[in-house]
Amino acid sequence: MCFICDRIEQIKNGANPYFVRELETGYVVLGDNQHFRGYTLFLYKHHEGKTELFHLEPDERAKFLEEMTLVAQAVSRAFGAEKMNYELLGMGDAHLHWHLFPRRSGDIESCGNNGRGPVWWYPMEKMYADDNRPAPEELENMKQRLRDELDKLI
């Protein structure tokens, strides 16, 4: 089983503290680490043989993309993004999932260009450092803010 499938099982068992909301095609979860405050993932519900967008039937793909767009809009509103960054990667975990990064000027302060640039310019060891994990109360507050914005859109 892949890491994302494991996370989905935790959601189904009520054991994933980062879970925000279930949608028709996927699960909304906050990222474990929050250097980019509001960093959210949208995990596709199914894995079996569906590792690329073009593997999805057209209606399913359209719904998945529509829901991801609504999640991104809710993240932007909830966390005051100047710009949203979107990633659908998968070489590490070949399970369809979106990384949604709300961006603000200066959020990669150690880089040039006024702290603007792709998220991968920020050192991974800093992005995924334990001090970027929200405390339980902060996590609950972030989840509620995102739920509130999703409620307005869905």
GROMACS elastic network, one bead per residue, 0.5 to 0.9 nm:
[ bonds ]
;  ai    aj funct       b0    kb
    1     4     6  0.82862   500
    1     5     6  0.61360   500
    1     6     6  0.66979   500
    2     5     6  0.51754   500
    2     6     6  0.62310   500
    2     7     6  0.87400   500
    2    47     6  0.89509   500
    2    93     6  0.66211   500
    2    94     6  0.79331   500
    2    95     6  0.76808   500
    3     6     6  0.50099   500
    3     7     6  0.63221   500
    3     8     6  0.87577   500
    3    93     6  0.67459   500
    3    95     6  0.87650   500
    4     8     6  0.61825   500
    4     9     6  0.85827   500
    4    43     6  0.73713   500
    4    47     6  0.89995   500
    4    93     6  0.70946   500
    4    94     6  0.88544   500
    4    95     6  0.67644   500
    4    96     6  0.88932   500
    4    97     6  0.83113   500
    5     9     6  0.62114   500
    5    10     6  0.86477   500
    5    45     6  0.84397   500
    5    46     6  0.83348   500
    5    47     6  0.75483   500
    5    95     6  0.79482   500
    6     9     6  0.50947   500
    6    10     6  0.63283   500
    6    11     6  0.87566   500
    7    11     6  0.63190   500
    7    12     6  0.87542   500
    7    15     6  0.88461   500
    7    16     6  0.69096   500
    8    12     6  0.62519   500
    8    13     6  0.85887   500
    8    16     6  0.81863   500
    8    27     6  0.77753   500
    8    43     6  0.79888   500
    8    45     6  0.76268   500
    9    12     6  0.50254   500
    9    13     6  0.61445   500
    9    14     6  0.85621   500
    9    15     6  0.83709   500
    9    16     6  0.85674   500
   10    13     6  0.50151   500
   10    14     6  0.60445   500
   10    16     6  0.50656   500
   10    17     6  0.88600   500
   11    14     6  0.50545   500
   11    15     6  0.58025   500
   11    16     6  0.50440   500
   11    17     6  0.82428   500
   11    18     6  0.87209   500
   11    19     6  0.64713   500
   11    27     6  0.84733   500
   12    15     6  0.76287   500
   12    16     6  0.84085   500
   13    16     6  0.79018   500
   14    17     6  0.79853   500
   14    19     6  0.86621   500
   15    19     6  0.87707   500
   16    19     6  0.57043   500
   16    29     6  0.87440   500
   17    20     6  0.85430   500
   17    29     6  0.87406   500
   17    30     6  0.89516   500
   17   136     6  0.87094   500
   17   139     6  0.83395   500
   17   140     6  0.87002   500
   18    28     6  0.86134   500
   18    29     6  0.52428   500
   18    30     6  0.51642   500
   18    31     6  0.69487   500
   18    32     6  0.69875   500
   18   139     6  0.75180   500
   18   140     6  0.86142   500
   18   143     6  0.76257   500
   19    22     6  0.83230   500
   19    27     6  0.74366   500
   19    28     6  0.62655   500
   19    30     6  0.66278   500
   19   143     6  0.78609   500
   20    27     6  0.75941   500
   20    28     6  0.53709   500
   20    29     6  0.51932   500
   20    30     6  0.70229   500
   20   143     6  0.57090   500
   20   144     6  0.79080   500
   20   146     6  0.74865   500
   20   147     6  0.66139   500
   21    26     6  0.87458   500
   21    27     6  0.59617   500
   21    28     6  0.51519   500
   21    29     6  0.72095   500
   21   143     6  0.89709   500
   21   147     6  0.71279   500
   21   150     6  0.85998   500
   22    25     6  0.81437   500
   22    26     6  0.61698   500
   22    28     6  0.62377   500
   23    26     6  0.52687   500
   23    27     6  0.59348   500
   23    28     6  0.75327   500
   23    67     6  0.74950   500
   24    27     6  0.83430   500
   24    45     6  0.84379   500
   24    63     6  0.81185   500
   24    64     6  0.81426   500
   24    67     6  0.81139   500
   25    43     6  0.82856   500
   25    44     6  0.58790   500
   25    45     6  0.57895   500
   25    46     6  0.82673   500
   25    60     6  0.76829   500
   25    63     6  0.70657   500
   25    64     6  0.55956   500
   25    67     6  0.75359   500
   26    42     6  0.62280   500
   26    43     6  0.51099   500
   26    46     6  0.81954   500
   26    64     6  0.74687   500
   26    67     6  0.82229   500
   26    68     6  0.86875   500
   26    97     6  0.86198   500
   27    41     6  0.80033   500
   27    42     6  0.55407   500
   27    43     6  0.50793   500
   27    44     6  0.66877   500
   27    45     6  0.68557   500
   28    40     6  0.71085   500
   28    41     6  0.59421   500
   28    43     6  0.65797   500
   28    71     6  0.75462   500
   29    32     6  0.88076   500
   29    39     6  0.89424   500
   29    40     6  0.57587   500
   29    41     6  0.53180   500
   29    42     6  0.64643   500
   29    43     6  0.78043   500
   29   143     6  0.84034   500
   30    33     6  0.83785   500
   30    34     6  0.83543   500
   30    38     6  0.69221   500
   30    39     6  0.60850   500
   30    41     6  0.60828   500
   30    42     6  0.87548   500
   30   139     6  0.84464   500
   30   142     6  0.82909   500
   30   143     6  0.73087   500
   31    34     6  0.64558   500
   31    38     6  0.77892   500
   31    39     6  0.54900   500
   31    40     6  0.51777   500
   31    41     6  0.63496   500
   31    99     6  0.86367   500
   31   133     6  0.86569   500
   32    39     6  0.85955   500
   32    40     6  0.89259   500
   32   128     6  0.83000   500
   32   132     6  0.81483   500
   32   133     6  0.59263   500
   32   134     6  0.77664   500
   33    36     6  0.81369   500
   33    37     6  0.85725   500
   33    39     6  0.77841   500
   33   127     6  0.70088   500
   33   128     6  0.57173   500
   33   129     6  0.73094   500
   33   130     6  0.73106   500
   33   131     6  0.81722   500
   33   134     6  0.71711   500
   34    38     6  0.65313   500
   34    39     6  0.59957   500
   34    40     6  0.89397   500
   34   127     6  0.76140   500
   34   128     6  0.81239   500
   34   131     6  0.89471   500
   34   132     6  0.51433   500
   34   133     6  0.59230   500
   34   134     6  0.68359   500
   35    38     6  0.85308   500
   35    39     6  0.78939   500
   35   107     6  0.80005   500
   35   126     6  0.80584   500
   35   127     6  0.56324   500
   35   128     6  0.78028   500
   35   129     6  0.86956   500
   35   131     6  0.88996   500
   35   132     6  0.54937   500
   35   133     6  0.82212   500
   36    39     6  0.55743   500
   36   101     6  0.64031   500
   36   102     6  0.64515   500
   36   103     6  0.66855   500
   36   104     6  0.83792   500
   36   107     6  0.69589   500
   36   108     6  0.89039   500
   36   119     6  0.86596   500
   36   127     6  0.80736   500
   36   132     6  0.89525   500
   37    40     6  0.89682   500
   37    79     6  0.68906   500
   37   101     6  0.80435   500
   37   102     6  0.69225   500
   37   103     6  0.82134   500
   38    75     6  0.64356   500
   38    76     6  0.81989   500
   38    78     6  0.77271   500
   38    79     6  0.56965   500
   38    80     6  0.88847   500
   38    81     6  0.87646   500
   38   100     6  0.83889   500
   38   101     6  0.70076   500
   38   102     6  0.61754   500
   38   142     6  0.73530   500
   38   146     6  0.84518   500
   39    75     6  0.79580   500
   39    99     6  0.73907   500
   39   100     6  0.58164   500
   39   102     6  0.62538   500
   40    71     6  0.85662   500
   40    72     6  0.83577   500
   40    75     6  0.73982   500
   40    98     6  0.81931   500
   40    99     6  0.61475   500
   40   100     6  0.51489   500
   40   101     6  0.66601   500
   40   102     6  0.84855   500
   41    71     6  0.89664   500
   41    97     6  0.67175   500
   41    98     6  0.54135   500
   41   100     6  0.59231   500
   41   101     6  0.87458   500
   42    67     6  0.87949   500
   42    68     6  0.66019   500
   42    71     6  0.76707   500
   42    96     6  0.87019   500
   42    97     6  0.55102   500
   42    98     6  0.50605   500
   42    99     6  0.68460   500
   42   100     6  0.78136   500
   43    46     6  0.87159   500
   43    95     6  0.80231   500
   43    96     6  0.65481   500
   43    98     6  0.65660   500
   43    99     6  0.89344   500
   44    47     6  0.74604   500
   44    64     6  0.76250   500
   44    95     6  0.73822   500
   44    96     6  0.54811   500
   44    97     6  0.56623   500
   44    98     6  0.83478   500
   45    96     6  0.85433   500
   46    49     6  0.87229   500
   46    50     6  0.72570   500
   46    95     6  0.80123   500
   46    96     6  0.82137   500
   47    50     6  0.53875   500
   47    51     6  0.68362   500
   47    94     6  0.82985   500
   47    95     6  0.56474   500
   47    96     6  0.72618   500
   48    51     6  0.79567   500
   48    95     6  0.86335   500
   49    52     6  0.86672   500
   49    55     6  0.76292   500
   49    95     6  0.89560   500
   50    53     6  0.75577   500
   50    54     6  0.84232   500
   50    55     6  0.53495   500
   50    56     6  0.66004   500
   50    94     6  0.85931   500
   50    95     6  0.71788   500
   50    96     6  0.71973   500
   51    54     6  0.85529   500
   51    55     6  0.68280   500
   51    56     6  0.87784   500
   51    90     6  0.76977   500
   51    94     6  0.55618   500
   51    95     6  0.52755   500
   51    96     6  0.54961   500
   52    55     6  0.52732   500
   52    56     6  0.73971   500
   52    90     6  0.87575   500
   52    94     6  0.84093   500
   52    95     6  0.81967   500
   52    96     6  0.66519   500
   53    56     6  0.56727   500
   53    57     6  0.88167   500
   53    61     6  0.65010   500
   53    96     6  0.75814   500
   54    57     6  0.75899   500
   54    58     6  0.81780   500
   54    61     6  0.77302   500
   55    58     6  0.89497   500
   55    61     6  0.84823   500
   56    59     6  0.80361   500
   56    60     6  0.60117   500
   56    61     6  0.53403   500
   56    62     6  0.89689   500
   57    60     6  0.52970   500
   57    61     6  0.60089   500
   57    62     6  0.85519   500
   58    61     6  0.50886   500
   58    62     6  0.60619   500
   58    63     6  0.86066   500
   59    62     6  0.51319   500
   59    63     6  0.62200   500
   59    64     6  0.86207   500
   60    63     6  0.51274   500
   60    64     6  0.60759   500
   60    65     6  0.85772   500
   61    64     6  0.50666   500
   61    65     6  0.61096   500
   61    66     6  0.84310   500
   62    65     6  0.52279   500
   62    66     6  0.59996   500
   62    67     6  0.85742   500
   63    67     6  0.60442   500
   63    68     6  0.84660   500
   64    67     6  0.52510   500
   64    68     6  0.61165   500
   64    69     6  0.86048   500
   65    68     6  0.50304   500
   65    69     6  0.61301   500
   65    70     6  0.87025   500
   66    69     6  0.51372   500
   66    70     6  0.64005   500
   66    71     6  0.87565   500
   67    70     6  0.50469   500
   67    71     6  0.61687   500
   67    72     6  0.85621   500
   67   154     6  0.88137   500
   68    71     6  0.50296   500
   68    72     6  0.61203   500
   68    73     6  0.86103   500
   68    98     6  0.74961   500
   68   100     6  0.88195   500
   69    72     6  0.50312   500
   69    73     6  0.62062   500
   69    74     6  0.86512   500
   70    73     6  0.50254   500
   70    74     6  0.61777   500
   70    75     6  0.85795   500
   70   150     6  0.74635   500
   70   153     6  0.67340   500
   70   154     6  0.76861   500
   71    74     6  0.50658   500
   71    75     6  0.61098   500
   71    76     6  0.85499   500
   71   100     6  0.84874   500
   71   146     6  0.86561   500
   71   149     6  0.87951   500
   71   150     6  0.68157   500
   71   153     6  0.86822   500
   72    75     6  0.50306   500
   72    76     6  0.60793   500
   72    77     6  0.86304   500
   72    84     6  0.72298   500
   72    85     6  0.89811   500
   72    86     6  0.84356   500
   72   100     6  0.63931   500
   72   101     6  0.84516   500
   72   102     6  0.83315   500
   73    76     6  0.50731   500
   73    77     6  0.62625   500
   73    78     6  0.85611   500
   73    84     6  0.85678   500
   73   149     6  0.83469   500
   73   150     6  0.84164   500
   73   153     6  0.84574   500
   74    77     6  0.51762   500
   74    78     6  0.59435   500
   74    79     6  0.84677   500
   74   145     6  0.89866   500
   74   146     6  0.62857   500
   74   147     6  0.82065   500
   74   148     6  0.83985   500
   74   150     6  0.54331   500
   74   151     6  0.88358   500
   74   152     6  0.83731   500
   74   153     6  0.74483   500
   75    78     6  0.51004   500
   75    79     6  0.59392   500
   75    80     6  0.79896   500
   75    81     6  0.77913   500
   75    84     6  0.85649   500
   75   100     6  0.79236   500
   75   101     6  0.83862   500
   75   102     6  0.68886   500
   75   145     6  0.88115   500
   75   146     6  0.62102   500
   75   149     6  0.75962   500
   75   150     6  0.83791   500
   76    79     6  0.55588   500
   76    80     6  0.55531   500
   76    82     6  0.77622   500
   76    83     6  0.76246   500
   76    84     6  0.67614   500
   76   101     6  0.87285   500
   76   102     6  0.59753   500
   76   103     6  0.86540   500
   77    80     6  0.54159   500
   77    81     6  0.69389   500
   77   146     6  0.83208   500
   77   149     6  0.68671   500
   78    81     6  0.82396   500
   78   142     6  0.81656   500
   78   145     6  0.56595   500
   78   146     6  0.55451   500
   78   147     6  0.88153   500
   78   148     6  0.81061   500
   78   149     6  0.62314   500
   79   102     6  0.70203   500
   79   142     6  0.84878   500
   79   145     6  0.81665   500
   79   146     6  0.81647   500
   80    83     6  0.89074   500
   80   102     6  0.75374   500
   80   103     6  0.84485   500
   80   104     6  0.81254   500
   81    84     6  0.64458   500
   81   101     6  0.85501   500
   81   103     6  0.52348   500
   81   104     6  0.58637   500
   82   102     6  0.72819   500
   82   103     6  0.58137   500
   82   104     6  0.52510   500
   82   105     6  0.75317   500
   83   101     6  0.84548   500
   83   102     6  0.62091   500
   83   103     6  0.52340   500
   83   104     6  0.68420   500
   84   100     6  0.68352   500
   84   101     6  0.56554   500
   84   103     6  0.57698   500
   84   104     6  0.89067   500
   85    99     6  0.79872   500
   85   100     6  0.58892   500
   85   102     6  0.64739   500
   85   103     6  0.69837   500
   85   118     6  0.80654   500
   85   119     6  0.81729   500
   86    98     6  0.68114   500
   86    99     6  0.57803   500
   86   101     6  0.64771   500
   87    97     6  0.83886   500
   87    98     6  0.56190   500
   87   100     6  0.67041   500
   87   101     6  0.84459   500
   88    96     6  0.71131   500
   88    97     6  0.60395   500
   88    99     6  0.64402   500
   89    92     6  0.79699   500
   89    93     6  0.81749   500
   89    94     6  0.80105   500
   89    95     6  0.89541   500
   89    96     6  0.79420   500
   89    97     6  0.76291   500
   89    98     6  0.76619   500
   89    99     6  0.83460   500
   90    95     6  0.62767   500
   90    96     6  0.68805   500
   90    97     6  0.76523   500
   91    94     6  0.57157   500
   91    95     6  0.89694   500
   92    95     6  0.89635   500
   93    96     6  0.82133   500
   93    97     6  0.88168   500
   94    97     6  0.86940   500
  101   119     6  0.81068   500
  103   106     6  0.88242   500
  103   107     6  0.69120   500
  103   116     6  0.87287   500
  103   119     6  0.87546   500
  104   107     6  0.57023   500
  104   108     6  0.88668   500
  104   115     6  0.86646   500
  104   116     6  0.80094   500
  105   108     6  0.79643   500
  105   109     6  0.86488   500
  105   114     6  0.69259   500
  105   115     6  0.59056   500
  105   116     6  0.58889   500
  106   109     6  0.50085   500
  106   110     6  0.86344   500
  106   111     6  0.86849   500
  106   113     6  0.89641   500
  106   114     6  0.59991   500
  106   116     6  0.62252   500
  107   110     6  0.87624   500
  107   115     6  0.59031   500
  107   116     6  0.72554   500
  107   119     6  0.89507   500
  107   122     6  0.86968   500
  108   111     6  0.58564   500
  108   112     6  0.85207   500
  108   114     6  0.85070   500
  108   116     6  0.65246   500
  108   117     6  0.75463   500
  108   118     6  0.87208   500
  108   119     6  0.75445   500
  108   121     6  0.73432   500
  108   122     6  0.56241   500
  108   123     6  0.88436   500
  109   112     6  0.76126   500
  109   114     6  0.74202   500
  109   116     6  0.81120   500
  109   122     6  0.83075   500
  110   115     6  0.69258   500
  110   121     6  0.88679   500
  110   122     6  0.74288   500
  110   123     6  0.88496   500
  111   114     6  0.74806   500
  111   115     6  0.54646   500
  111   116     6  0.74981   500
  111   117     6  0.79741   500
  111   121     6  0.70454   500
  111   122     6  0.73508   500
  112   115     6  0.57088   500
  112   116     6  0.72286   500
  112   117     6  0.83259   500
  113   116     6  0.54468   500
  113   117     6  0.72421   500
  114   117     6  0.87168   500
  116   119     6  0.88427   500
  117   120     6  0.82449   500
  117   121     6  0.66687   500
  117   122     6  0.87443   500
  118   121     6  0.56934   500
  118   122     6  0.78839   500
  119   122     6  0.56831   500
  119   123     6  0.87617   500
  120   123     6  0.70675   500
  120   124     6  0.73902   500
  121   124     6  0.85187   500
  122   125     6  0.87425   500
  122   126     6  0.74425   500
  122   127     6  0.68379   500
  123   126     6  0.54127   500
  123   127     6  0.62462   500
  123   128     6  0.87468   500
  124   128     6  0.59675   500
  124   129     6  0.81559   500
  125   128     6  0.54611   500
  125   129     6  0.58207   500
  126   129     6  0.50027   500
  126   130     6  0.86388   500
  126   131     6  0.87536   500
  126   132     6  0.81118   500
  127   130     6  0.88838   500
  127   132     6  0.70933   500
  128   131     6  0.83388   500
  128   132     6  0.67245   500
  128   133     6  0.82784   500
  129   132     6  0.56343   500
  129   133     6  0.76307   500
  130   133     6  0.55361   500
  131   134     6  0.78717   500
  133   139     6  0.86003   500
  134   137     6  0.79583   500
  134   138     6  0.57242   500
  134   139     6  0.54391   500
  134   142     6  0.89782   500
  135   138     6  0.52425   500
  135   139     6  0.60309   500
  135   140     6  0.86992   500
  136   139     6  0.50471   500
  136   140     6  0.62604   500
  136   141     6  0.86739   500
  137   140     6  0.51921   500
  137   141     6  0.62759   500
  137   142     6  0.87049   500
  138   141     6  0.50390   500
  138   142     6  0.61606   500
  138   143     6  0.86177   500
  139   142     6  0.50825   500
  139   143     6  0.61312   500
  139   144     6  0.85865   500
  140   143     6  0.51225   500
  140   144     6  0.61607   500
  140   145     6  0.86460   500
  141   144     6  0.51768   500
  141   145     6  0.62335   500
  141   146     6  0.87120   500
  142   145     6  0.51448   500
  142   146     6  0.62761   500
  142   147     6  0.86125   500
  143   146     6  0.51680   500
  143   147     6  0.60867   500
  143   148     6  0.85746   500
  144   148     6  0.60214   500
  144   149     6  0.86340   500
  145   148     6  0.51740   500
  145   149     6  0.64520   500
  145   150     6  0.87279   500
  146   149     6  0.52089   500
  146   150     6  0.61417   500
  146   151     6  0.85876   500
  147   151     6  0.60374   500
  147   152     6  0.87607   500
  148   151     6  0.51438   500
  148   152     6  0.66831   500
  149   152     6  0.52462   500
  149   153     6  0.67302   500
  149   154     6  0.89134   500
  150   153     6  0.51836   500
  150   154     6  0.59356   500
  151   154     6  0.55346   500
